[in-house]
Structure formats: C-alpha cells, structure tokens
Amino acid sequence: MAGDETRPDAAPVPDETQETSPFETPDLHGAYPRLPDDQMARLAARGRRRAVDAGDVLIREGERCETFYVVLSGSVAIVEGHGTPGERLLRVHGPGRFLGELGLLNGQVAFYTAVVRDPGEILALSMDQLRDLVTRDSVLGDVVLRACLGRRALLVGQGAGFRIIGSRYSPDTRRLREFAVRNRLPHRWIDLETDEEAEALLRRFAVGPEQTPLVIWRDTTLLRNPSNAELARFIGLPSLPSGNGGGDLLIVGSGPAGLAAAVNAASEGLGTTVAEVLATGGQAGTSSRIENCFGFPSGISGAELTERAVLQAEKFGARISVPAEATRLERRDGHYAVGFADGSEITARTVVLATGARYRRLHVPGIEPLEGASVHYSATVYEAQQCRADPVAVVGGGNSAGQAVLFLAGYAPQVHLLVRGPSLEAHMSRYLIDQIEGHPRVQVLLYTEITEVLGDKVLEAVTVIDHRTGEHRRLAVRGLFVFTGADPHTDWLSGTLALDTRGFVLTGAEAQACSVPELWQSQGRDCLTLETSLPGVFAAGDVRSGSVKRVASAVGEGAMSIHYVHRHLRRTAAPGGTDSSPDTRPKESAWLA
C-alpha cells in the first residue's frame, strides 16, 4: 500500500540475505516475506517445534488447514496435484517463511499441498494461538495479512485450484466461471471448443460433451454442472448459520455498504450475519481500479478492497454466507424473518438492506446469445484476457465505464467508448476524463448508440448510430462491455416496504410519508434517516433511493446505518428485559485485531 514504508510501526523489510534453501522461490511480489528474528521469537514462544522428514505433508489440497506453519530449517514445497501425473511445483519456502494463503484466514479448503522437500524443523501454531498473538502484535498481523492476500492473487494468476470444463457458449459454464472469478477462487477454465486437454479429460472420466460443464479437482473429484451453492460448499465458502438465529442484525448484500455495516456492527459487539447472493464486493468488486477511494492514493482494485473488507468484518466475528438469495422479508414477534431461495430462514432484531444495483442489460437485436461470451457487464482480468488481440467497445458515460476503458486499454489494441450524451463531464470524474482523453488506444464516440450486435457464436461487430448526423456505421470489435444505468435488487421487497417508481428503497421522511401514521406513533419517534417504511429495517448504498452512487458514499452509509440500528435497539427491549447495549455483549474471537 502506498505510503506504508514511512509508517513508524511498519513491518521491517524481510532480509533475503538470511540463510535460504536451495531453489527457494524468490520473493519478487512481496508475498513470501521472511520473518525477522524478533517475530520468529514471539511465534516460537507460543508454537510447538517439530522435526519433519522429506515427503511429510503439512497441508493437503482440498482439506481445511487449521494450523499456521513456519519453516525453521529445511524447505517446504508448495505443489498442485500432489501425487498425480499432473503434479506441478508452484514454489519453495525456506527458513523464516510461513505457509498459508487467504484460505487459511477465512476457512476455505487449501488449493495446494505443502510437502517437506528438505528435512528440517517447523514451528506449528493453532489458529487460536495465532489470533491471540497478532492481537498483541499488529505488525506481525499486517505481514501475515499482506502475504496471504498476495498469495491468493498469485494462485489465481497461476491457474491453480479446480478446473472448469465447458463450452464458452454454455450459460452454465459462464455461470460457474463468473461465480469463481467474482469470489476470487483459484481455478482454470478449459474451453470445450478449443482446448485439446478438454477431450482427454472427458475420456478419462468417461463423460460426454453433453454432460458438461464439469468441475474437476485433484483428478479425483468431479462435479457435474454443480449449482453455485454446491460449488461454494465444495470449496468451503461459509453457508448460512444453522437454525434461524435471532441475532441482532442481518445484512442482506455485501457490497461496500454491506461490508462497512458488517465491520461497524460486529466491531461494536452486535451479533451480525451477512447474506450475499453471488459474491462479496457487489458491483464495486468488479472494478479494475478505483482511484478516488479515500485512503488509497495510488488506487485499489475492487477485488482487493473487497478481500480486505471481508477479512476485517470476519475478524470482529461477522458471519458472511455466499451464495444466499433472499426472497422474503416479514415482521414476526418483534423480529424480522428473511427467507432464502434454498428454503432456509434467518431471524434478526434488525435488518440492513445493502443489495446494491445491477447494470441494466442492453436490449438491442443480436445481443442476448452473446452475453457472457463476448458481451460483458463487468471488466475484470477474466474478461480482459479474452481481448488481448482484438478491439473492444465500452458502453456508458459514468465512472464505471471510465475505469473499464482504462483497464481494458492495457490489454486490447483499441477501445471505443460509446456515449449517448454530448460529453463525459455530466457523469464521469475529471481524473478519469483526463486519462481517457490522453490515452492513445482510446477513441471516444459521443452522441453514439448501439443499434445491433453482429455475430453467431462470438461477437464480430456492432452497428452504431451517430444521433447528430443519423449516420449508421459498423465497428469491428470482439468484445462489448456495458456499463449503463443500474436497477436495484428489490423485486423480492415489492409489496413489503415502500419503493420509489424505479424500485429503489425509500428511507427517512419519504418512507414515513408512505406509512400509516399509527406505525410511527407506536414507535414514539419519526422514521430515522436511513430507515425504511418498516421500523428496524434500514437501507444503505446503491439500493437506497437518492443515494450517491460512489464507493465512498456506500461505505459511509453502511457505517451510518449501524448508528441508527443502535438507536432503534435502545428503544426496543431485548428479550427478558436485558440491556441491548453492545457494551454488555462479549465480542466474538477475532482473526486480526
């Protein structure tokens, strides 16, 4: 992170001149730090030393790891497909390095095997011991967190983890790929249409092409067209808590607003559950680079911002479940019950709605068959890697479109930005406009709208109209990225609480005006600023009517919603008449503090 090197409490730069193991992977990306002597001593005081021999397995691919290992002597290899014909060496760690990546912190299964290469000695700590230690040593906690985030990014880039085999034209293949990418799960896609490996794998598992898509892991586990929920449980993403809870707060949605609400609520002792339909991060999680986010002067990707926020929420005890699609909200016995698509239900004393909004589909002839294959509603590395040799078009005039244009210009030879209006100034930040206007690979076409999408199985071109001249012309592009206006995720709330004409949730005075007067008279107060037409149900971020559609604004509203949650709870007696103040509640065990 920019500026960290000037912090007086910043972690010391790892000394790579210390003893190293032969063939140790160099730390080129800062993801494999060597712990200094003082941190090693603090770990040794808590952990258990253990001699290991060559071939000993410390972490096994596909299994959860609940132990934090530090190499004292010898070396440990990180491999994929251990013991199979396709075994692949990813890296080697020597003395002073620790094992583990993001899955170690959030309870996912391991995407690799850690096997002793050269005999020596390791130090083992339980996760509880590590949590206790980093509570007292924030510098060590920061080193571990940074390394784990970096290692996850490298695993994703290396194509480690499970494999998805399916056709680029299959909607289910696109669904699985989107779920894996949006949740930052290490995997590799094998295209049934072009990859020779696909045919060999189908023969090995005696599966026909009509039975794809498949998810294969370790050459031993095969899932046939799993649902998102089945893949999530397979990887170890947390499911909804058993029973229907009765906690303090349920947050529906985990974009910036939902995660900010979770961090603030859980850190203040509220029993907090977060339910997300697809992936944490929401629409912001698909942003390639956010440069106007407070506190990140050099910018930050939506994925990294999301990962940090998720770990921060979980460290305070928030439970985040993916995927969980809310379908029903009803008031019941002083609580609110939220039903989900899988038939489960969670009750809570309060609810924060943070379901955000999704980009509107572009409705022009020829587009629907190509959505997910050549037409996209996000711009991540996953989509950009398909456009390295071909020009692309971006539709939209807001910040999301601008960020996508600049990101894609780093991959594609030419990017056409199609804007229906007369200028970029109306909806785009100045810093993005300046970069776009000065980029040699970007062409801005104002007063321009797509009228038709051309192509059979892949996009070949788009037809556009210039509204100033009425001229139609064809642009030869192989990828189309759409960032137009957004629609809220509120179909399931229609008839339950007050929405505006576009479906966004009304709050504050506008919500109270849609309620019967007796409702708020019975509360002895007016509707709070972020409160909906149901007392104790709040809305934050893009889903709220009148909100500012910016990441910083969503984060602020998410945090502010918890202030109003507390105000509501103080007026609502807890069961048995106990004090509902968070000061009386024991906080759950944290990961990093």
C-alpha positions in Angstrom: 0.0 0.0 0.0 1.4 3.4 -0.9 3.0 5.2 1.9 3.3 2.3 4.3 7.1 2.4 4.1 7.0 5.7 6.1 4.9 4.4 9.0 6.9 4.1 12.2 5.2 0.8 13.0 5.6 -0.6 9.5 6.8 -4.2 9.2 10.6 -4.4 8.7 11.7 -5.3 5.2 12.4 -9.0 5.0 16.1 -9.7 4.9 16.6 -12.0 1.9 20.3 -12.3 2.8 19.5 -14.6 5.6 20.0 -18.3 5.2 18.0 -19.6 2.3 17.2 -23.0 1.0 18.5 -24.1 -2.4 16.0 -23.5 -5.1 13.8 -21.3 -2.9 11.3 -19.2 -4.7 12.5 -15.5 -4.7 10.1 -13.0 -3.2 9.5 -10.9 -6.2 6.0 -9.8 -5.3 6.2 -9.3 -1.5 4.0 -12.3 -1.0 6.7 -14.5 0.6 8.3 -12.4 3.4 11.0 -13.8 5.6 10.1 -13.1 9.2 12.7 -11.2 11.2 14.3 -12.7 14.4 12.0 -10.8 16.8 8.8 -12.0 15.2 10.2 -15.6 15.0 11.0 -15.4 18.7 7.4 -14.3 19.6 6.0 -17.1 17.4 8.4 -19.7 18.9 7.2 -18.7 22.4 3.6 -19.8 21.5 4.1 -22.6 19.0 5.4 -26.1 19.0 8.6 -27.2 17.3 8.5 -30.3 15.3 11.1 -32.3 13.2 9.9 -33.1 9.7 11.3 -35.5 7.0 11.3 -35.2 3.3 7.8 -36.2 1.9 5.9 -35.2 5.1 2.6 -33.5 4.1 1.8 -30.4 6.2 -1.2 -29.0 4.2 -3.2 -31.2 1.9 -5.0 -29.9 -1.2 -8.8 -30.0 -0.8 -8.7 -30.1 3.0 -9.1 -27.2 5.5 -5.9 -26.2 7.3 -6.2 -25.0 10.9 -2.5 -24.8 11.6 -0.1 -21.9 10.9 3.3 -23.3 10.0 6.7 -21.5 10.0 9.8 -23.1 8.4 12.7 -23.2 10.9 15.1 -25.3 8.8 15.0 -27.3 5.7 12.5 -26.4 3.0 8.8 -26.9 2.1 7.5 -27.2 -1.5 4.0 -25.9 -2.5 2.6 -28.2 -5.2 -0.6 -28.6 -7.1 -1.9 -32.1 -7.9 0.4 -33.8 -5.4 0.9 -37.5 -6.2 -0.9 -37.2 -9.6 0.6 -37.3 -13.1 -0.1 -33.6 -13.4 1.8 -32.6 -10.2 3.1 -29.1 -10.6 5.6 -27.2 -8.4 4.4 -23.8 -7.5 7.0 -22.5 -5.1 9.5 -23.5 -2.4 9.8 -21.9 1.1 13.0 -21.9 3.2 13.8 -20.9 6.8 12.0 -17.9 8.2 9.0 -18.2 5.8 5.5 -19.2 6.8 2.9 -21.3 5.0 -0.7 -20.4 4.0 -2.7 -18.0 1.9 -6.1 -16.4 2.1 -8.0 -19.7 2.6 -6.1 -20.1 5.9 -7.7 -17.0 7.3 -11.3 -17.4 6.0 -11.7 -21.2 6.5 -11.6 -22.3 2.8 -10.0 -25.6 1.8 -6.4 -25.5 0.6 -5.8 -25.1 -3.1 -2.4 -26.7 -2.9 -0.3 -29.3 -1.0 2.6 -28.3 1.3 5.1 -31.1 1.4 8.5 -31.2 3.0 11.3 -31.1 0.4 14.4 -30.9 2.6 14.2 -32.4 6.1 14.4 -29.9 9.0 12.2 -28.4 11.6 8.9 -26.5 11.5 7.0 -24.4 14.1 3.3 -25.1 14.4 0.7 -22.8 15.9 -3.1 -23.3 16.1 -5.2 -20.5 14.6 -6.4 -19.6 18.1 -2.7 -19.1 19.1 -2.0 -17.0 16.0 -5.1 -14.9 16.6 -4.1 -14.3 20.2 -0.6 -13.3 19.2 -1.5 -10.9 16.4 -4.0 -9.2 18.7 -0.9 -8.1 20.6 1.4 -7.6 17.6 -0.3 -5.6 14.8 2.9 -5.5 12.8 3.0 -9.3 12.6 -0.7 -9.4 11.7 -0.1 -6.9 8.9 2.7 -9.0 7.5 0.6 -12.2 7.5 -2.5 -10.4 6.0 -0.5 -8.8 3.2 1.2 -12.0 2.3 -2.0 -14.1 2.3 -3.7 -11.5 0.0 -0.7 -11.5 -2.3 -0.5 -15.3 -2.4 -4.2 -15.7 -3.3 -3.7 -13.3 -6.2 -0.7 -15.3 -7.4 -2.6 -18.6 -7.2 -5.4 -17.1 -9.3 -2.9 -15.9 -11.8 -1.2 -19.3 -12.0 -4.4 -21.1 -12.7 -4.1 -23.3 -9.7 -7.1 -24.9 -7.9 -10.0 -26.7 -9.6 -10.8 -26.8 -13.3 -14.0 -25.9 -15.1 -14.5 -27.8 -18.3 -17.2 -26.4 -20.6 -18.1 -24.6 -23.7 -17.8 -20.9 -24.0 -21.3 -20.9 -25.4 -22.8 -22.7 -22.4 -24.8 -20.5 -20.0 -23.9 -22.8 -17.1 -20.2 -22.6 -18.0 -20.5 -18.8 -17.9 -22.4 -19.0 -14.6 -19.7 -21.2 -12.9 -16.9 -19.1 -14.3 -18.5 -15.9 -13.1 -19.0 -17.3 -9.6 -15.4 -18.5 -9.4 -14.0 -15.2 -10.7 -16.2 -13.0 -8.6 -15.3 -15.0 -5.4 -11.6 -14.9 -6.3 -11.4 -18.7 -6.2 -8.2 -20.2 -7.8 -9.3 -22.2 -10.9 -8.6 -22.7 -14.6 -11.2 -22.8 -17.4 -10.7 -25.4 -20.1 -12.7 -24.5 -23.2 -14.5 -27.4 -24.7 -14.4 -25.7 -28.1 -10.7 -25.1 -28.4 -8.6 -26.8 -25.7 -7.2 -30.2 -26.6 -6.9 -31.0 -22.9 -10.7 -31.0 -22.6 -11.2 -34.1 -24.8 -8.6 -36.0 -22.9 -10.2 -35.2 -19.6 -13.7 -36.2 -20.8 -12.3 -39.5 -22.0 -10.6 -40.1 -18.6 -13.8 -39.5 -16.7 -16.0 -41.2 -19.3 -18.1 -38.1 -19.7 -19.7 -36.9 -22.9 -19.6 -33.2 -24.0 -23.4 -33.0 -23.4 -22.8 -33.6 -19.7 -20.6 -30.5 -19.3 -19.8 -28.2 -17.6 -17.8 -30.1 -15.1 -15.7 -29.1 -12.1 -12.7 -31.3 -11.6 -10.2 -31.1 -8.7 -7.2 -33.2 -8.0 -8.1 -35.7 -10.7 -10.3 -37.5 -8.2 -13.3 -35.3 -7.6 -15.8 -34.5 -10.3 -19.0 -32.3 -10.0 -21.4 -32.4 -13.0 -22.8 -29.0 -13.6 -23.0 -28.0 -9.9 -25.1 -25.2 -8.7 -23.3 -22.1 -7.3 -24.2 -23.3 -3.8 -22.8 -26.8 -4.4 -19.5 -25.3 -5.7 -19.4 -23.0 -2.7 -19.8 -25.8 -0.2 -17.2 -27.9 -2.1 -14.6 -25.1 -1.8 -15.5 -24.3 1.8 -17.3 -20.9 1.5 -19.4 -20.5 4.6 -23.1 -21.4 4.5 -25.9 -19.7 6.3 -25.8 -20.5 10.1 -27.8 -23.5 11.2 -31.1 -22.6 12.9 -32.8 -19.3 12.3 -30.7 -17.3 14.6 -32.5 -14.5 16.4 -29.3 -12.3 16.3 -29.1 -8.6 16.5 -28.6 -7.8 12.8 -28.9 -9.4 9.4 -27.3 -7.6 6.5 -28.6 -8.5 3.0 -25.9 -7.8 0.5 -22.1 -7.5 0.8 -21.0 -4.6 -1.5 -19.2 -1.7 0.1 -22.3 -0.6 2.1 -23.0 -4.1 3.4 -19.4 -4.8 4.3 -19.0 -1.4 6.0 -22.1 -2.1 8.0 -20.8 -5.5 9.0 -17.4 -4.1 10.1 -19.0 -1.5 12.3 -21.7 -3.7 13.7 -19.5 -6.6 14.6 -16.7 -4.5 16.0 -19.3 -2.9 18.3 -20.4 -6.3 19.6 -23.7 -6.8 17.6 -24.4 -10.4 16.6 -24.0 -9.9 12.8 -24.8 -12.1 9.8 -24.3 -11.1 6.2 -26.1 -12.9 3.3 -24.9 -12.4 -0.3 -26.5 -13.8 -3.4 -23.4 -14.1 -5.7 -20.1 -12.7 -4.4 -18.8 -10.3 -1.8 -17.9 -6.9 -3.2 -21.0 -6.3 -5.2 -20.7 -4.1 -8.3 -17.6 -2.4 -6.8 -15.9 -5.8 -6.6 -15.8 -6.0 -10.4 -14.0 -2.6 -10.8 -10.5 -3.0 -12.2 -9.2 0.1 -10.3 -10.8 2.6 -8.0 -8.7 5.7 -7.9 -10.9 8.1 -5.9 -11.4 5.8 -2.9 -10.4 7.6 0.3 -7.1 6.3 1.8 -5.7 4.7 -1.4 -3.8 7.5 -3.3 -2.5 5.1 -5.9 -5.8 3.4 -6.3 -7.0 -0.1 -5.4 -8.8 -2.8 -7.3 -12.4 -3.7 -6.3 -11.3 -7.3 -5.6 -8.5 -6.2 -3.2 -10.7 -3.7 -1.4 -13.3 -6.5 -1.0 -10.9 -9.0 0.3 -9.6 -6.6 2.9 -13.1 -5.6 4.0 -14.2 -9.3 4.3 -11.3 -10.2 6.5 -11.9 -7.1 8.6 -15.6 -8.0 9.1 -14.8 -11.6 9.9 -12.0 -10.6 12.4 -14.7 -9.0 14.5 -17.0 -12.0 14.3 -19.4 -11.2 11.4 -20.6 -14.3 9.6 -20.7 -13.9 5.8 -22.5 -16.5 3.8 -22.3 -17.0 0.0 -24.4 -17.7 -2.0 -27.6 -16.9 -0.2 -30.5 -15.3 -2.2 -33.1 -13.5 -0.1 -36.6 -14.0 -1.3 -38.9 -12.8 1.5 -39.0 -10.3 4.4 -41.7 -10.3 7.1 -42.2 -9.0 10.5 -42.6 -11.6 13.2 -42.8 -11.3 17.0 -40.7 -8.2 17.3 -38.1 -9.6 14.9 -37.7 -9.8 11.1 -37.6 -13.1 9.3 -35.8 -13.3 5.9 -36.4 -16.3 3.8 -33.9 -17.6 1.2 -34.2 -19.4 -2.1 -32.9 -22.7 -0.6 -35.8 -22.7 1.9 -33.8 -21.6 4.9 -34.7 -18.6 7.1 -32.9 -16.2 9.4 -34.5 -14.0 12.0 -32.9 -10.9 13.5 -33.9 -7.9 15.5 -32.8 -5.5 12.8 -32.1 -5.7 9.1 -29.8 -3.6 6.8 -30.7 -3.9 3.1 -27.5 -3.4 1.0 -28.3 -5.3 -2.1 -27.0 -2.6 -4.4 -27.9 -2.4 -8.0 -27.0 -4.3 -11.2 -26.1 -2.8 -14.6 -29.1 -2.8 -16.9 -29.0 -5.2 -19.8 -28.6 -3.7 -23.2 -31.6 -4.5 -25.3 -30.6 -4.5 -28.9 -31.0 -7.1 -31.7 -28.5 -10.0 -31.6 -27.1 -9.3 -28.1 -28.7 -12.0 -25.9 -26.9 -15.1 -27.3 -23.5 -13.4 -26.8 -24.0 -12.3 -23.2 -21.3 -13.8 -21.0 -19.3 -15.0 -24.0 -18.5 -11.7 -25.9 -20.8 -9.3 -24.1 -20.0 -8.5 -20.5 -21.3 -6.4 -17.7 -18.1 -6.2 -15.8 -14.4 -5.7 -16.7 -12.0 -7.9 -14.7 -8.9 -9.8 -15.7 -11.2 -12.7 -16.5 -12.8 -10.8 -19.3 -9.8 -8.7 -20.3 -7.6 -11.7 -21.0 -10.0 -12.6 -23.9 -9.4 -9.3 -25.6 -5.6 -9.2 -25.9 -5.5 -9.1 -29.7 -8.8 -7.5 -30.7 -10.5 -4.1 -30.4 -13.4 -3.8 -27.9 -16.3 -1.3 -27.2 -17.5 0.0 -23.9 -21.0 1.5 -23.5 -21.6 4.1 -20.8 -20.6 7.5 -19.6 -20.1 7.1 -15.9 -17.1 6.3 -13.7 -17.6 2.5 -14.0 -17.3 2.9 -17.8 -14.3 5.1 -17.5 -12.5 2.7 -15.2 -13.3 -0.1 -17.5 -12.0 1.8 -20.6 -8.6 2.5 -19.0 -8.3 -1.0 -17.7 -9.1 -2.7 -21.0 -6.8 -0.3 -22.8 -4.0 -2.2 -21.1 -5.0 -5.3 -22.9 -6.8 -4.5 -26.1 -5.2 -2.7 -29.1 -8.1 -0.3 -29.3 -11.1 0.6 -27.0 -14.1 2.5 -28.4 -16.1 4.4 -25.7 -19.7 4.8 -26.8 -21.5 7.6 -25.1 -25.1 8.5 -25.9 -24.8 12.1 -24.5 -22.9 15.1 -25.7 -19.9 14.9 -23.2 -18.3 12.9 -20.5 -18.4 15.7 -17.9 -22.0 15.0 -16.9 -21.4 11.7 -15.1 -17.7 11.0 -15.1 -15.0 12.3 -12.7 -12.4 14.7 -14.1 -9.4 12.5 -13.3 -10.9 9.7 -15.5 -11.8 12.1 -18.3 -8.2 13.5 -18.4 -6.7 10.0 -18.6 -9.2 8.8 -21.3 -8.7 11.9 -23.5 -4.9 11.4 -23.4 -4.8 7.6 -24.0 -3.6 6.7 -27.5 -5.7 3.4 -27.6 -9.0 5.0 -26.6 -11.5 6.6 -29.0 -14.5 8.4 -27.5 -17.6 8.5 -29.7 -20.2 11.0 -28.4 -23.9 11.1 -29.4 -23.4 7.4 -30.2 -25.7 4.4 -29.5 -25.6 0.7 -30.5 -28.4 -0.4 -32.7 -27.4 -4.0 -33.4 -24.9 -6.7 -32.3 -23.5 -8.9 -35.1 -22.0 -12.4 -34.7 -23.0 -16.0 -34.5 -21.2 -17.6 -31.6 -18.8 -14.8 -31.0 -19.1 -11.0 -31.4 -17.9 -9.8 -34.8 -19.1 -6.2 -34.9 -21.6 -3.7 -33.6 -23.7 -1.3 -35.6 -23.9 2.2 -34.1 -25.8 5.4 -35.0 -24.5 9.0 -34.6 -27.5 10.9 -33.4 -26.1 14.2 -34.7 -26.0 13.0 -38.3 -28.2 10.0 -38.3 -25.3 8.0 -39.9 -25.1 4.3 -39.2 -21.7 2.6 -39.3 -20.2 -0.7 -38.3 -17.4 -1.1 -35.7 -15.4 -4.3 -35.9 -15.0 -5.3 -32.2 -14.6 -8.7 -30.5 -15.8 -7.7 -27.0 -18.6 -5.4 -25.8 -18.6 -4.1 -22.2 -21.8 -2.5 -20.9 -22.0 0.0 -18.0 -25.3 1.8 -18.4 -27.8 2.7 -15.7 -28.4 0.4 -12.8 -31.6 -1.3 -11.5 -31.9 -2.3 -7.8 -32.2 -5.8 -6.4 -35.6 -5.2 -4.8 -38.1 -7.4 -6.7 -38.4 -9.6 -3.5 -39.3 -6.5 -1.4 -42.2 -5.3 -3.6 -45.4 -5.0 -1.5 -43.3 -5.4 1.7 -41.9 -1.9 2.1 -42.0 1.4 0.3 -40.1 1.7 -3.0 -39.8 4.6 -5.4 -41.0 4.4 -9.0 -37.7 2.9 -10.2 -37.7 0.2 -7.4 -35.2 1.8 -5.1 -35.9 1.7 -1.4 -37.4 4.8 0.2 -36.0 5.9 3.6 -36.4 8.7 6.1 -39.2 11.2 5.7 -40.2 9.8 2.3 -40.6 6.3 3.7 -42.6 7.7 6.7 -44.9 9.5 4.3 -45.8 6.2 2.7 -46.7 4.6 6.1 -49.8 4.8 8.2 -49.3 7.4 10.9 -50.1 4.9 13.7 -47.0 2.9 12.8 -44.5 5.6 13.8 -46.7 6.8 16.6 -46.4 3.4 18.2 -42.6 3.7 18.0 -42.7 7.0 19.8 -40.4 8.6 17.1 -40.1 9.5 13.5 -38.6 7.4 10.8 -34.8 7.6 11.0 -32.7 8.9 8.1 -31.7 5.5 6.6 -34.8 3.7 8.0 -37.3 2.2 5.6 -41.1 2.1 6.0 -40.6 -0.8 8.4 -39.1 0.2 11.8 -35.8 -1.5 12.4 -35.2 -2.2 8.7 -32.6 0.1 7.1 -31.2 0.6 3.6 -27.7 1.7 2.7 -25.8 2.2 -0.6 -26.9 1.9 -4.1 -30.2 0.2 -3.3 -31.4 3.3 -1.4 -33.5 5.9 -3.2 -31.5 9.1 -3.7 -28.1 7.7 -2.7 -24.9 8.9 -4.3 -23.6 6.0 -6.5 -20.0 6.1 -5.3 -18.0 3.6 -3.3 -17.1 6.1 -0.6 -20.7 7.1 -0.2 -21.8 3.5 0.1 -19.2 2.8 2.8 -20.3 5.9 4.7 -24.0 4.9 4.5 -23.2 1.4 5.6 -21.3 2.7 8.7 -24.0 5.3 9.4 -26.8 2.7 9.3 -25.3 1.0 12.3 -25.6 4.2 14.3 -29.4 4.1 13.5 -29.5 0.4 14.3 -28.2 1.2 17.8 -30.8 4.0 18.2 -33.6 1.6 17.3 -32.3 -1.2 19.6 -32.0 1.2 22.5 -35.8 1.8 22.2 -36.5 -1.9 21.8 -36.3 -4.0 24.9 -34.3 -7.2 24.5 -35.9 -10.5 25.4 -36.2 -10.7 29.1 -35.8 -7.0 29.5 -32.0 -7.2 29.3 -29.9 -4.2 28.2 -29.4 -4.3 24.4 -26.3 -2.0 24.5 -23.4 -3.6 22.7 -21.2 -2.8 25.7 -22.9 -5.6 27.6 -22.2 -8.2 24.8 -19.0 -10.3 24.7 -17.2 -9.8 21.4 -16.5 -12.9 19.4 -13.0 -14.1 18.8 -11.2 -12.0 16.2 -8.8 -13.0 13.5 -6.7 -9.9 13.3 -7.1 -7.0 15.7 
